[in-house]
Amino acid sequence: MRNHIQACLQWAQDQITWSLNDWTPVLFIDESIFCVDFTDRHARVWRTTN
């Protein structure tokens, strides 16, 4: 786990000077699906398991 954290930190530090144009072709894919529901003026967020 520590190696993963270090790798994430290093990646973020490498990209800290990127401009908006540098980020344009980047696509972030999250492994989780989140559903957001606004009912009764309350935000409810849930995700499926796995």
A tleap script that builds the chain and sets N, CA, C and O, in Angstrom:
source leaprc.protein.ff14SB
mol = sequence {
  NMET ARG ASN HIE ILE GLN ALA CYS LEU GLN
  TRP ALA GLN ASP GLN ILE THR TRP SER LEU
  ASN ASP TRP THR PRO VAL LEU PHE ILE ASP
  GLU SER ILE PHE CYS VAL ASP PHE THR ASP
  ARG HIE ALA ARG VAL TRP ARG THR THR CASN
}
set mol.1.N position { 0.824 -1.197 0.000 }
set mol.1.CA position { 0.000 0.000 0.000 }
set mol.1.C position { 0.868 1.261 0.000 }
set mol.1.O position { 0.552 2.245 -0.668 }
set mol.2.N position { 1.956 1.215 0.753 }
set mol.2.CA position { 2.830 2.389 0.823 }
set mol.2.C position { 3.416 2.725 -0.550 }
set mol.2.O position { 3.550 3.901 -0.889 }
set mol.3.N position { 3.763 1.718 -1.337 }
set mol.3.CA position { 4.291 1.963 -2.679 }
set mol.3.C position { 3.262 2.655 -3.554 }
set mol.3.O position { 3.601 3.540 -4.340 }
set mol.4.N position { 2.003 2.254 -3.418 }
set mol.4.CA position { 0.927 2.869 -4.192 }
set mol.4.C position { 0.773 4.342 -3.818 }
set mol.4.O position { 0.613 5.196 -4.690 }
set mol.5.N position { 0.822 4.630 -2.531 }
set mol.5.CA position { 0.705 6.013 -2.062 }
set mol.5.C position { 1.871 6.849 -2.593 }
set mol.5.O position { 1.679 7.972 -3.059 }
set mol.6.N position { 3.070 6.295 -2.519 }
set mol.6.CA position { 4.251 7.003 -3.024 }
set mol.6.C position { 4.135 7.255 -4.529 }
set mol.6.O position { 4.486 8.333 -5.009 }
set mol.7.N position { 3.646 6.265 -5.265 }
set mol.7.CA position { 3.489 6.416 -6.713 }
set mol.7.C position { 2.457 7.494 -7.040 }
set mol.7.O position { 2.661 8.288 -7.958 }
set mol.8.N position { 1.363 7.527 -6.300 }
set mol.8.CA position { 0.334 8.557 -6.513 }
set mol.8.C position { 0.887 9.943 -6.215 }
set mol.8.O position { 0.646 10.886 -6.969 }
set mol.9.N position { 1.618 10.067 -5.134 }
set mol.9.CA position { 2.215 11.346 -4.766 }
set mol.9.C position { 3.216 11.802 -5.821 }
set mol.9.O position { 3.225 12.971 -6.205 }
set mol.10.N position { 4.048 10.896 -6.287 }
set mol.10.CA position { 5.028 11.247 -7.318 }
set mol.10.C position { 4.335 11.681 -8.599 }
set mol.10.O position { 4.754 12.651 -9.230 }
set mol.11.N position { 3.282 10.977 -8.993 }
set mol.11.CA position { 2.529 11.330 -10.201 }
set mol.11.C position { 1.943 12.732 -10.068 }
set mol.11.O position { 2.026 13.529 -11.003 }
set mol.12.N position { 1.351 13.039 -8.915 }
set mol.12.CA position { 0.762 14.358 -8.694 }
set mol.12.C position { 1.830 15.449 -8.749 }
set mol.12.O position { 1.607 16.514 -9.323 }
set mol.13.N position { 2.979 15.183 -8.156 }
set mol.13.CA position { 4.061 16.169 -8.169 }
set mol.13.C position { 4.595 16.386 -9.588 }
set mol.13.O position { 4.994 17.498 -9.933 }
set mol.14.N position { 4.606 15.349 -10.399 }
set mol.14.CA position { 5.072 15.471 -11.781 }
set mol.14.C position { 4.115 16.306 -12.633 }
set mol.14.O position { 4.546 16.957 -13.585 }
set mol.15.N position { 2.830 16.293 -12.302 }
set mol.15.CA position { 1.830 17.000 -13.101 }
set mol.15.C position { 1.446 18.369 -12.518 }
set mol.15.O position { 0.574 19.037 -13.073 }
set mol.16.N position { 2.057 18.792 -11.441 }
set mol.16.CA position { 1.632 20.012 -10.747 }
set mol.16.C position { 1.745 21.264 -11.623 }
set mol.16.O position { 1.007 22.228 -11.419 }
set mol.17.N position { 2.647 21.254 -12.580 }
set mol.17.CA position { 2.834 22.434 -13.431 }
set mol.17.C position { 2.059 22.352 -14.744 }
set mol.17.O position { 2.203 23.230 -15.595 }
set mol.18.N position { 1.249 21.326 -14.924 }
set mol.18.CA position { 0.500 21.175 -16.167 }
set mol.18.C position { -0.500 22.308 -16.346 }
set mol.18.O position { -1.096 22.782 -15.379 }
set mol.19.N position { -0.676 22.734 -17.585 }
set mol.19.CA position { -1.673 23.752 -17.917 }
set mol.19.C position { -2.999 23.069 -18.255 }
set mol.19.O position { -3.083 21.842 -18.317 }
set mol.20.N position { -4.017 23.875 -18.470 }
set mol.20.CA position { -5.321 23.332 -18.855 }
set mol.20.C position { -5.216 22.561 -20.166 }
set mol.20.O position { -5.869 21.530 -20.331 }
set mol.21.N position { -4.410 23.045 -21.090 }
set mol.21.CA position { -4.224 22.343 -22.366 }
set mol.21.C position { -3.560 20.985 -22.181 }
set mol.21.O position { -3.856 20.043 -22.916 }
set mol.22.N position { -2.672 20.880 -21.211 }
set mol.22.CA position { -2.039 19.587 -20.931 }
set mol.22.C position { -3.059 18.574 -20.425 }
set mol.22.O position { -2.951 17.381 -20.711 }
set mol.23.N position { -4.055 19.052 -19.669 }
set mol.23.CA position { -5.055 18.157 -19.074 }
set mol.23.C position { -6.185 17.794 -20.039 }
set mol.23.O position { -6.933 16.851 -19.778 }
set mol.24.N position { -6.321 18.524 -21.148 }
set mol.24.CA position { -7.438 18.306 -22.070 }
set mol.24.C position { -7.566 16.856 -22.548 }
set mol.24.O position { -8.682 16.337 -22.550 }
set mol.25.N position { -6.496 16.179 -22.949 }
set mol.25.CA position { -6.663 14.803 -23.437 }
set mol.25.C position { -6.757 13.744 -22.338 }
set mol.25.O position { -6.890 12.557 -22.636 }
set mol.26.N position { -6.689 14.155 -21.085 }
set mol.26.CA position { -6.666 13.189 -19.984 }
set mol.26.C position { -8.084 12.761 -19.635 }
set mol.26.O position { -8.982 13.593 -19.508 }
set mol.27.N position { -8.272 11.478 -19.485 }
set mol.27.CA position { -9.559 10.918 -19.085 }
set mol.27.C position { -9.356 10.144 -17.796 }
set mol.27.O position { -8.562 9.205 -17.739 }
set mol.28.N position { -10.082 10.547 -16.761 }
set mol.28.CA position { -10.002 9.844 -15.486 }
set mol.28.C position { -11.133 8.830 -15.423 }
set mol.28.O position { -12.288 9.166 -15.682 }
set mol.29.N position { -10.808 7.615 -15.088 }
set mol.29.CA position { -11.816 6.564 -14.960 }
set mol.29.C position { -11.792 6.078 -13.525 }
set mol.29.O position { -10.768 5.612 -13.026 }
set mol.30.N position { -12.923 6.193 -12.880 }
set mol.30.CA position { -13.033 5.756 -11.498 }
set mol.30.C position { -13.576 4.338 -11.485 }
set mol.30.O position { -14.395 3.979 -12.331 }
set mol.31.N position { -13.143 3.553 -10.563 }
set mol.31.CA position { -13.596 2.176 -10.486 }
set mol.31.C position { -14.957 2.049 -9.820 }
set mol.31.O position { -15.553 0.973 -9.839 }
set mol.32.N position { -15.452 3.117 -9.240 }
set mol.32.CA position { -16.740 3.081 -8.548 }
set mol.32.C position { -17.771 3.878 -9.330 }
set mol.32.O position { -17.446 4.880 -9.967 }
set mol.33.N position { -19.001 3.427 -9.274 }
set mol.33.CA position { -20.112 4.147 -9.885 }
set mol.33.C position { -20.902 4.787 -8.761 }
set mol.33.O position { -21.337 4.106 -7.832 }
set mol.34.N position { -21.087 6.085 -8.844 }
set mol.34.CA position { -21.835 6.801 -7.826 }
set mol.34.C position { -23.124 7.327 -8.427 }
set mol.34.O position { -23.129 7.846 -9.543 }
set mol.35.N position { -24.203 7.194 -7.700 }
set mol.35.CA position { -25.482 7.747 -8.106 }
set mol.35.C position { -25.810 8.888 -7.155 }
set mol.35.O position { -25.683 8.750 -5.939 }
set mol.36.N position { -26.228 10.001 -7.710 }
set mol.36.CA position { -26.594 11.149 -6.887 }
set mol.36.C position { -28.067 11.419 -7.107 }
set mol.36.O position { -28.530 11.484 -8.246 }
set mol.37.N position { -28.798 11.576 -6.029 }
set mol.37.CA position { -30.235 11.812 -6.098 }
set mol.37.C position { -30.560 13.025 -5.239 }
set mol.37.O position { -30.208 13.068 -4.060 }
set mol.38.N position { -31.228 14.003 -5.822 }
set mol.38.CA position { -31.636 15.186 -5.074 }
set mol.38.C position { -33.147 15.131 -4.868 }
set mol.38.O position { -33.918 15.474 -5.765 }
set mol.39.N position { -33.548 14.708 -3.717 }
set mol.39.CA position { -34.960 14.688 -3.368 }
set mol.39.C position { -35.139 15.432 -2.057 }
set mol.39.O position { -34.288 15.360 -1.170 }
set mol.40.N position { -36.220 16.128 -1.940 }
set mol.40.CA position { -36.503 16.869 -0.708 }
set mol.40.C position { -35.345 17.798 -0.337 }
set mol.40.O position { -35.087 18.046 0.841 }
set mol.41.N position { -34.660 18.302 -1.351 }
set mol.41.CA position { -33.530 19.218 -1.159 }
set mol.41.C position { -32.368 18.603 -0.378 }
set mol.41.O position { -31.514 19.327 0.133 }
set mol.42.N position { -32.334 17.311 -0.286 }
set mol.42.CA position { -31.230 16.615 0.367 }
set mol.42.C position { -30.502 15.807 -0.703 }
set mol.42.O position { -31.132 15.146 -1.528 }
set mol.43.N position { -29.210 15.864 -0.684 }
set mol.43.CA position { -28.421 15.072 -1.629 }
set mol.43.C position { -28.146 13.711 -1.014 }
set mol.43.O position { -27.625 13.609 0.096 }
set mol.44.N position { -28.499 12.684 -1.741 }
set mol.44.CA position { -28.223 11.324 -1.295 }
set mol.44.C position { -27.267 10.703 -2.301 }
set mol.44.O position { -27.522 10.718 -3.505 }
set mol.45.N position { -26.197 10.173 -1.815 }
set mol.45.CA position { -25.194 9.565 -2.689 }
set mol.45.C position { -25.007 8.125 -2.257 }
set mol.45.O position { -24.825 7.837 -1.074 }
set mol.46.N position { -25.051 7.229 -3.216 }
set mol.46.CA position { -24.812 5.831 -2.913 }
set mol.46.C position { -24.038 5.215 -4.062 }
set mol.46.O position { -23.999 5.756 -5.167 }
set mol.47.N position { -23.441 4.105 -3.792 }
set mol.47.CA position { -22.722 3.392 -4.840 }
set mol.47.C position { -23.005 1.909 -4.711 }
set mol.47.O position { -23.327 1.402 -3.637 }
set mol.48.N position { -22.873 1.233 -5.835 }
set mol.48.CA position { -23.089 -0.203 -5.831 }
set mol.48.C position { -21.884 -0.892 -5.206 }
set mol.48.O position { -20.778 -0.351 -5.228 }
set mol.49.N position { -22.089 -2.061 -4.659 }
set mol.49.CA position { -20.975 -2.802 -4.078 }
set mol.49.C position { -20.102 -3.363 -5.192 }
set mol.49.O position { -20.579 -3.658 -6.287 }
set mol.50.N position { -18.818 -3.502 -4.893 }
set mol.50.CA position { -17.823 -3.995 -5.856 }
set mol.50.C position { -17.734 -3.018 -7.000 }
set mol.50.O position { -16.958 -3.227 -7.932 }
savepdb mol mol.pdb
quit
